[in-house]
Amino acid sequence: MRKPGWTAKRAKAVFLTILAGILWGTSFPAIKIGLNYVNSYLFVFLRFLLASALMLLIMVSAKKLTFPIKQKKLILFLGVANGAAYLLQYVGMNSASATEAALFINLSAVWVALLSPKLQGENLGRRKILGVLTALTGIIFVTTNLDFSMLSGGHAIGDFLLIASGVIWAFFIIYNKDLVMKSHGVLQSLTWILPVTLLPMLPFVFPSANQIAALPAQAWFAIIYTAVACWIVPYYLWLEGLKHISASTSTILLLSEILVATAISYILLNEVLTVISVAGASLIIIAIVLVSYRSDQS
């Protein structure tokens, strides 16, 4: 007999959200590698320009392109917030490691937990609070190895930008819950948020626009990969999952991205993996389990 609270819809939502987190996790090392070949402003702009063009082409080809007029203000807010957060992330990652960036950005799990009761009227409950605290401990273990010297040494501005990015994404995550509950088509919302995301980037990209023709193949690979595998696909999966779980539960499940980012960074970027970081990964997995099963639809 299936236990109360573990419905097929919830199980699917948990799976899709974790899968989205895994794909997003590959973006941190991909961005770090890409920044060796293209400046941060041009990189993030071309990533979302390509993603926008692809989604518009797909929707036009399928003859399903319509504009959700009732959600226009929400789409405008989410697109601008997304663009601003990505700008801060890319600039911040110029002076931060991939795992360090994952730490500060994934603190959004804490910000969502603090903001959701006020903005969404969400009841966190003891299990979810324990999950947030366990996740926070795991994040710190994985990304710092309890060596906090990595957070100093001239990286203060980059760290601040990454933390600010995580705060903005907390609002982005919370108000996406409104979007999926009010919208009749997730793909429509995804399609229109993408071009709006470009708006905050426009003032910063013009000075380097003349570099586009000279970009090497490695830069284009990073741009294409992060546009498709690290945004279009995971954002769609995440929105589908968000239909049946709360914003705070979703942010904990998305911590699967920090596990993936750390593992890939260890393999490709020679970043450190220790007993402490493995213990932190285990805590994150425990946090994911804690918030995955509930007796309600949070």
Buried (B, 14 or more C-beta within 10 A) or exposed (E): EEEEEEEEEBBBBBBBBBBBBBBBBBBBBBBBBBBEBBBBBBBBBBBBBBBBEBBBEBBEEEEEBEEBEEBEEBBBBBBBBBBBBBBBBBBBBBBBBBBBBBBBBBBBBBBBBBBBEEBBEBEBBEBBBBBBBBBBBBBBBBBBBEEEEBBEEEBEEBBEBBBBBBBBBBBBBBBBBBBBEEBEEBBBBBBBBBBBBBEBBEEBBEEBEEEBEEBEEEBBBBBBBBBBBBBBBBBBBBBBBBBBBBBBBBBBBBBBBBBBBBBBBBEEBEBBBBEBBEBBBBBBBBBBEBBBBBEEEB
